Amino acid sequence: MTPILRPYHDNTASLQAKDSTYTLHYFGFHGLGACPRALLCFGGAKWTNKSQAIETWPEVKPTLPFNTLPNLIETTAAGEVIVIPESAAMERYLGKKFGLMGDTFWEETLVDVYYNLAVVANFKFVEKIVWTLDDARERFLSEFLEKTLPNWITCCERHLEASGNTGHFVSDKFTLADIKTAVVMDTMLALDTAHLLNATASPCLWKLKKAVDSFPAYHAWRKSAEYQSFDDATQTPLSKMMPYDISKSRVFA
Ligand SMILES: N[C@@H](CCC(=O)N[C@@H](CS)C(=O)NCC(=O)O)C(=O)O
């Protein structure tokens, strides 16, 4: 039977429940699993990784709602199990659940704007540079480093500076926008970007990255052996495609 999402589910109670446990089903590398994992740390949630082995992927794939990973699996205290596919949907779900979407309608809009800016920058990197033809990669990478990334940085810096350089997109509070931006910066820092991303060229993003990476539960996750194993599994295939050094993302943790 093809798995489907529940056509209707009133999750008001589960959104309010603080005692759920979570499983993040993804492959054993960072990729699209990195931001949901960070959000689970910021939410102080009880969570574990279910790392999908490549060998069993062909039989697992058709059992998933959209045949892809990540999937977030939430088990409420009452034993109800909620499965959410699509990284952006689960990130916004966790953002709402953990109070990381701002406190007013306008703050939520700002969160959406800078969250989406990071989503799109990451998507362009993945689609145009990772999943591309070998002979096109170098050209797309140059364009990305010369245009797409500087534009993303400028848009973020302008807003962060105008908001008082607090280390946050919204006031002085952590939101989904901060967390997604810091996670996407890990990928960008691993490329040849030292001239674009540093304490003087992009001081406001640097401050934001430091604030996010220093958050105690997230800092501890980044220091864990499991996170380190995801670093290694992320590094190996990408460094075969282009200059890529994940250790450069470990500026603050
Ligand atoms: N739009 C989806 C994309 C999911 C996706 O393409 N996931 C990849 C891994 S990053 C996957 O499952 N690949 C294995 C496959 O398609 O067989 C999301 O954001 O969750």
The ligand as an SDF file (V2000), in Angstrom:
LIG
                    3D

 20 19  0  0  0  0  0  0  0  0999 V2000
   12.1140   18.3800   -1.0910 N   0  0  0  0  0  0  0  0  0  0  0  0
   12.5610   17.3020   -0.2610 C   0  0  0  0  0  0  0  0  0  0  0  0
   13.7920   16.6700   -0.9240 C   0  0  0  0  0  0  0  0  0  0  0  0
   14.1370   15.3770   -0.2640 C   0  0  0  0  0  0  0  0  0  0  0  0
   15.2570   14.6560   -0.9880 C   0  0  0  0  0  0  0  0  0  0  0  0
   15.4370   14.7740   -2.2220 O   0  0  0  0  0  0  0  0  0  0  0  0
   16.0070   13.8770   -0.2090 N   0  0  0  0  0  0  0  0  0  0  0  0
   17.0990   13.1150   -0.7560 C   0  0  0  0  0  0  0  0  0  0  0  0
   18.2790   13.1280    0.2000 C   0  0  0  0  0  0  0  0  0  0  0  0
   18.8730   14.7660    0.4840 S   0  0  0  0  0  0  0  0  0  0  0  0
   16.6800   11.6730   -0.9360 C   0  0  0  0  0  0  0  0  0  0  0  0
   15.8040   11.1700   -0.2350 O   0  0  0  0  0  0  0  0  0  0  0  0
   17.3610   10.9920   -1.8710 N   0  0  0  0  0  0  0  0  0  0  0  0
   17.2190    9.5920   -2.0940 C   0  0  0  0  0  0  0  0  0  0  0  0
   16.2710    9.2350   -3.2090 C   0  0  0  0  0  0  0  0  0  0  0  0
   15.5710   10.1280   -3.7410 O   0  0  0  0  0  0  0  0  0  0  0  0
   16.2330    8.0470   -3.5600 O   0  0  0  0  0  0  0  0  0  0  0  0
   12.8830   17.8140    1.1570 C   0  0  0  0  0  0  0  0  0  0  0  0
   13.1950   19.0170    1.2940 O   0  0  0  0  0  0  0  0  0  0  0  0
   12.7800   17.0410    2.1260 O   0  0  0  0  0  0  0  0  0  0  0  0
  1  2  1  0
  2  3  1  0
  2 18  1  0
  3  4  1  0
  4  5  1  0
  5  6  2  0
  5  7  1  0
  7  8  1  0
  8  9  1  0
  8 11  1  0
  9 10  1  0
 11 12  2  0
 11 13  1  0
 13 14  1  0
 14 15  1  0
 15 16  2  0
 15 17  1  0
 18 19  2  0
 18 20  1  0
M  END
$$$$
